[in-house]
Amino acid sequence: MPIFQYQATNSQGQTVSDRITAASRTEAIDTLIDKGLHPSQVQESAKDQTPQRRFSHRLSKKDIEMFTREISNLLASGLPLSRTLKILSRESEKPAAKELWTQVHDSVANGVSLADTLSRWPKYFPSIYVAMVQAGETGGFLELVLGQIADFRAQEQDLKSRVQSALIYPMVLMVLAVFILLFLLIYFIPRFSSIFNEFGGTLPPLTEGIVAASTFVMKYWVLIVGVIVFLVLIARSYLQRDEGKAAFERWILKSPLLGKLTARFAFVRFARMLGTLLNAGVPLLNALHVAKEAIGNRTLAATMDDAIEKVRKGTSLSQSLRACPKLFSGSNIEMITVAEESSRLGEELSRLADVNEKELDRNLKTAVSFAEPLMLFFMAAFVGTIVIGMLLPIFNLQELIH
């Protein structure tokens, strides 16, 4: 008999996690409710799942989004889930997609829930995706939730693309500055220094420093490259660990400019996800748990734990969120308060996500507009310093000759 891993809330408002044996996921949920628990997540234990073939780098996010939207449309037309998956597996043009959708269909046809089935491929269906599908299956509005997921993923990808596009030009300037500096140190300066050596004499301190830096780079470039690669690997290894990620996220949040942009980006993701879930009919407490995972920053997400606990005890959402000032500004809190009083919380959260997304775009453009001249200034400063350092001996050429 399958074993299910669950997370639930007991009568004291505490979150508990454990395993339960049941014939199906529905029976497991009923058993937990009979025990006085309120399950927020119930998934089949991974060790009882049959091995699945991996699909490395073969399905894009666009494929998953199309799959999600097509399931939603077919379910909305009245087709049962099993037949819907059968149609998608038959009509898929990509071999990898056809094989994966076929395995999803076979699993669902054998009585496994869609959420538990999709959780077997976390690379393509992350925990937040699975949690939303689970909420839709439990509430009986799966087609609506799937449509909301497709819309959310499309908006999320669009927002990420705009953020990445805004950062392209500053990154190009940074790379260009590094290449120019290396060119000057490796090619330009050695040719001048050989001329200075022929003249003899004492070089200006600035010129001596630049020549010494060029000589060091030429002589120890292998060591320099090795040290850089070693430091990159160490930093990458550290950032892959939980404590490293947490430290980096805290540093980002403390940054005057990046902290504000990160917090606004996290709010947009949280508000859009929570609004999407509430509009789909998901209960507030369950929706908060899912939306918390959409924040994307563990430090900010951790601040939501107290807020969720207060909501569980009966405090209004707006009052609970006041404990997270880094994530929720005063104006957004006021909007949420009004939305709660008018019973339009889902719609207002979606609207706030759109408004803050536009504000995020403006902040990004402002940051980039400052970053561009700043980087150009540093490029000019580096190049200008080197050029001046090389020209100073020429001004004193007569002294060098004597």
NORFEN-V73789 format. One record per pair of residues at least 12 apart in sequence whose C-alpha atoms are under 8 Angstrom apart, sorted by the first residue. I is the first residue (numbers start at 1). J is the second residue. D is the distance in whole Angstrom. If there is no record, write none. Layout:
BEGIN
I J D
I J D
END
This chain:
BEGIN
1 21 7
1 22 6
1 23 6
2 21 6
2 22 6
2 23 6
2 24 7
2 44 7
2 45 8
2 48 6
3 19 7
3 20 6
3 21 4
3 22 6
3 44 6
3 45 6
3 48 7
4 19 5
4 20 5
4 21 6
4 22 7
4 25 7
4 28 7
4 42 6
4 43 5
4 44 4
4 45 5
5 17 7
5 18 6
5 19 4
5 20 7
5 42 6
5 43 5
5 44 6
5 45 5
6 18 6
6 19 6
6 20 8
6 39 7
6 40 8
6 41 5
6 42 4
6 43 6
7 39 6
7 40 6
7 41 5
7 42 7
8 37 6
8 38 5
8 39 4
8 40 5
8 41 7
9 37 6
9 38 5
9 39 6
9 40 8
10 36 7
10 37 5
10 38 6
11 36 7
11 37 7
13 309 8
13 312 7
13 313 7
24 111 8
24 112 7
25 42 7
25 43 7
25 44 7
25 112 8
25 113 7
28 42 8
29 42 7
40 286 6
40 289 8
41 131 7
41 134 8
43 115 8
43 116 6
44 116 6
46 120 8
49 120 8
52 120 7
55 96 7
58 96 7
59 96 7
59 97 7
59 124 8
61 124 8
63 97 8
64 124 7
65 150 5
65 153 7
65 154 7
66 150 8
67 88 8
68 146 6
68 147 7
68 149 7
68 150 6
69 146 7
69 147 6
69 150 6
70 88 8
71 84 6
71 85 7
71 88 8
71 143 7
71 146 7
72 142 8
72 143 4
72 144 7
72 145 8
72 146 5
72 147 5
73 143 7
73 147 8
75 143 6
76 143 6
76 144 8
82 105 6
82 108 7
82 109 6
85 101 7
85 102 7
85 104 7
85 105 5
86 101 8
86 102 7
86 105 6
88 101 7
89 101 5
89 102 5
89 105 8
90 102 8
104 117 6
104 118 7
114 133 7
114 134 8
114 137 8
115 130 5
115 131 7
115 133 6
115 134 5
115 137 8
116 130 8
118 130 7
128 290 6
128 291 8
128 293 6
128 294 7
129 149 7
131 290 6
132 145 7
132 149 8
132 277 8
132 290 7
133 145 7
133 146 7
135 282 6
135 286 8
136 280 8
136 282 7
139 281 8
139 282 7
141 280 7
141 281 8
144 280 6
145 277 7
145 280 6
148 276 6
148 277 8
148 280 8
152 272 7
152 273 7
152 276 8
156 269 8
159 357 8
162 361 8
163 361 8
163 364 7
166 364 7
166 365 7
166 368 7
167 368 7
169 372 8
170 368 7
170 371 7
170 372 6
170 375 7
173 372 8
173 375 7
173 376 7
174 375 7
177 379 6
180 383 8
181 382 7
181 383 7
184 386 8
185 213 7
185 214 5
185 217 7
186 214 6
186 217 7
186 218 6
189 210 8
189 211 7
189 214 7
189 390 7
190 211 7
190 214 7
190 215 8
192 390 7
193 211 7
196 393 8
199 400 6
199 401 5
200 400 6
200 401 7
201 399 8
201 400 5
201 401 7
201 402 8
202 400 7
203 393 6
204 389 8
204 392 7
204 393 7
206 389 6
207 389 5
207 390 6
207 392 7
207 393 8
210 386 7
210 389 7
246 298 7
246 299 7
249 297 7
249 298 8
249 299 7
250 299 7
257 367 8
261 360 7
261 363 7
261 364 8
263 300 8
263 326 7
263 327 5
264 327 7
264 356 7
264 357 8
264 360 7
265 357 7
265 360 7
266 294 8
266 295 5
266 296 6
266 297 7
266 300 8
266 327 7
267 295 7
267 327 6
267 328 7
267 353 7
267 356 8
268 352 8
268 353 5
268 354 7
268 356 6
268 357 6
269 291 8
269 294 6
269 295 6
269 353 7
270 291 5
270 292 7
270 294 6
270 295 5
271 291 8
271 349 5
271 350 6
271 352 7
271 353 5
272 349 6
272 350 5
272 353 5
273 290 8
273 291 5
273 294 7
274 287 6
274 288 7
274 290 8
274 291 5
274 346 7
274 349 7
275 345 7
275 346 4
275 347 6
275 348 7
275 349 5
275 350 5
276 346 7
276 350 7
277 346 8
278 345 8
278 346 5
279 346 5
279 347 7
285 308 7
285 311 7
285 312 7
288 308 7
289 308 8
292 304 7
300 326 8
300 327 7
303 323 8
303 324 6
304 321 8
304 324 7
306 320 8
306 323 8
307 320 5
307 321 6
307 323 7
307 324 8
308 320 7
317 336 8
317 337 8
317 340 8
318 333 6
318 334 8
318 336 6
318 337 5
318 340 8
319 337 8
321 333 7
332 352 7
335 348 8
336 348 7
336 349 7
END
